[in-house]
């Protein structure tokens, strides 16, 4: 059984708006028309994304899937998500990689996870708080936006802007 939340790079607690936004971003990134040299691979990826979106965006199908997933992971504990220890993705067949060389920057793994959409919005918000010392507030809508108030001035970011801001800050170190 496939972990549909993982396909979309989300936690099971994700709100419907976040599921839609994640699907939209991933569909744009992995659309076969953007990768004519590997059209078959990206068609398979889009099929997975469409399947996950179809199930998780329908309340009844999502509830049925969640129950089936719980039963499956109870019988197959190795299939249950393991957080950052789980390096496998549905979008890429990765081979075992050696640990990073000793000269690697301390944030390389986090940067790789952010760039590869392996971190959900709540993890990203926590990283922002750790880096900038400020809490973000979620402004829900068709896609979520994140607002922070510093010195009486409110700044709003969309998900991509938030990711890029964090990537830039981590790349400095």
C-alpha positions as CSV (number, residue, x, y, z in Angstrom):
1,X,0.0,0.0,0.0
2,X,1.3,3.4,-1.0
3,X,1.6,6.3,1.5
4,X,-0.4,9.0,-0.3
5,X,0.6,11.7,2.1
6,X,4.2,11.0,1.4
7,X,3.5,11.2,-2.3
8,X,2.4,14.8,-1.8
9,X,5.1,15.5,0.8
10,X,2.6,16.1,3.6
11,X,1.8,14.9,7.1
12,X,-1.5,13.1,7.7
13,X,-2.8,16.1,9.6
14,X,-2.7,18.4,6.5
15,X,-5.7,20.6,5.9
16,X,-7.6,20.2,2.6
17,X,-6.3,23.6,1.4
18,X,-2.7,22.5,2.0
19,X,-3.3,19.2,0.1
20,X,-4.6,21.2,-2.9
21,X,-1.7,23.6,-2.7
22,X,0.9,20.8,-2.5
23,X,-0.6,19.0,-5.4
24,X,-0.6,22.2,-7.5
25,X,3.0,22.9,-6.8
26,X,4.1,19.3,-7.4
27,X,2.0,19.0,-10.5
28,X,3.7,22.1,-12.0
29,X,7.1,20.8,-11.0
30,X,6.7,17.2,-12.3
31,X,4.4,17.8,-15.3
32,X,5.6,15.6,-18.2
33,X,5.5,18.6,-20.7
34,X,8.2,20.3,-18.6
35,X,10.5,17.2,-19.0
36,X,10.2,16.1,-22.6
37,X,13.5,14.0,-22.4
38,X,12.0,11.8,-19.6
39,X,8.3,12.0,-20.4
40,X,7.5,8.4,-19.4
41,X,9.0,8.8,-15.9
42,X,7.2,12.1,-15.3
43,X,4.0,10.7,-16.6
44,X,4.3,8.0,-13.9
45,X,5.0,10.6,-11.3
46,X,2.0,12.6,-12.3
47,X,-0.1,9.5,-12.2
48,X,0.9,9.0,-8.5
49,X,0.3,12.7,-7.7
50,X,-3.2,12.5,-9.4
51,X,-4.1,9.4,-7.4
52,X,-3.0,10.9,-4.1
53,X,-4.8,14.1,-4.8
54,X,-8.0,12.3,-5.9
55,X,-8.1,10.3,-2.6
56,X,-7.0,12.9,-0.1
57,X,-9.1,15.8,-1.5
58,X,-12.3,13.8,-1.1
59,X,-13.4,13.6,2.6
60,X,-15.0,10.2,2.4
61,X,-12.2,8.6,0.4
62,X,-9.6,10.2,2.6
63,X,-11.3,8.8,5.8
64,X,-11.5,5.3,4.2
65,X,-7.8,5.6,3.1
66,X,-6.7,6.7,6.6
67,X,-8.5,3.6,8.1
68,X,-7.0,1.3,5.6
69,X,-3.5,2.8,6.0
70,X,-3.7,2.4,9.8
71,X,-4.6,-1.3,9.4
72,X,-1.8,-1.7,6.9
73,X,0.8,-0.1,9.1
74,X,-0.3,-2.1,12.1
75,X,0.4,-5.2,10.2
76,X,3.5,-3.8,8.4
77,X,5.3,-1.5,10.9
78,X,8.2,-1.0,8.5
79,X,5.8,0.9,6.2
80,X,4.9,3.5,8.8
81,X,6.5,6.9,8.3
82,X,9.7,7.4,10.3
83,X,10.2,11.2,9.9
84,X,13.6,12.3,8.8
85,X,15.0,8.8,9.1
86,X,12.9,7.8,6.1
87,X,14.9,8.9,3.1
88,X,12.7,7.2,0.4
89,X,10.4,9.2,-1.8
90,X,7.7,8.2,-4.2
91,X,9.0,10.6,-6.9
92,X,12.5,9.3,-7.2
93,X,14.1,5.9,-7.0
94,X,17.1,6.8,-4.9
95,X,20.0,4.4,-4.3
96,X,21.8,4.1,-1.0
97,X,24.1,7.1,-0.7
98,X,27.2,7.3,1.5
99,X,27.1,9.8,4.4
100,X,28.1,13.4,3.4
101,X,31.8,14.1,3.4
102,X,33.1,15.7,6.6
103,X,33.4,19.1,4.9
104,X,29.7,19.3,4.2
105,X,27.9,22.4,5.6
106,X,25.9,21.6,8.7
107,X,22.6,22.6,7.0
108,X,23.0,20.6,3.7
109,X,20.6,17.9,4.7
110,X,17.9,20.4,5.7
111,X,18.4,22.4,2.5
112,X,18.1,19.2,0.5
113,X,14.8,18.3,2.3
114,X,13.4,21.8,1.7
115,X,14.4,21.9,-1.9
116,X,13.0,18.4,-2.5
117,X,9.6,19.2,-0.9
118,X,10.2,16.7,1.9
119,X,9.3,19.2,4.7
120,X,5.7,20.1,5.3
121,X,4.5,23.6,6.2
122,X,4.5,23.1,9.9
123,X,8.2,21.9,9.9
124,X,9.0,24.9,7.7
125,X,7.3,27.3,10.1
126,X,9.3,25.8,13.0
127,X,12.6,26.2,11.0
128,X,11.6,29.8,10.4
129,X,11.0,30.4,14.1
130,X,14.4,28.8,15.0
131,X,16.2,30.9,12.4
132,X,14.5,34.2,12.8
133,X,13.1,34.0,16.4
134,X,9.6,35.0,15.3
135,X,6.3,33.0,15.1
136,X,4.5,32.9,11.8
137,X,0.7,33.0,11.7
138,X,-1.1,31.0,9.0
139,X,-3.5,33.0,6.9
140,X,-5.8,30.4,5.3
141,X,-7.3,30.7,1.9
142,X,-7.1,28.9,-1.5
143,X,-3.4,28.5,-0.6
144,X,-2.0,29.3,2.8
145,X,0.1,32.4,3.4
146,X,2.3,33.1,6.4
147,X,2.4,36.4,8.3
148,X,4.9,37.7,10.8
149,X,4.7,41.0,12.7
150,X,8.0,42.6,13.5
151,X,8.2,46.1,15.0
152,X,4.6,46.8,14.2
153,X,5.0,45.9,10.5
154,X,3.3,42.7,9.1
155,X,5.1,40.8,6.3
156,X,3.3,38.1,4.4
157,X,4.9,35.2,2.5
158,X,3.5,32.5,0.3
159,X,4.9,28.9,0.7
160,X,7.5,29.4,-2.1
161,X,8.7,32.7,-0.7
162,X,8.9,31.2,2.8
163,X,11.0,28.3,1.4
164,X,13.3,30.6,-0.5
165,X,13.8,32.9,2.6
166,X,14.8,29.9,4.7
167,X,17.0,28.4,2.0
168,X,18.8,31.8,1.7
169,X,19.3,32.1,5.4
170,X,20.6,28.5,5.8
171,X,22.9,28.9,2.8
172,X,24.6,31.8,4.5
173,X,25.8,29.6,7.4
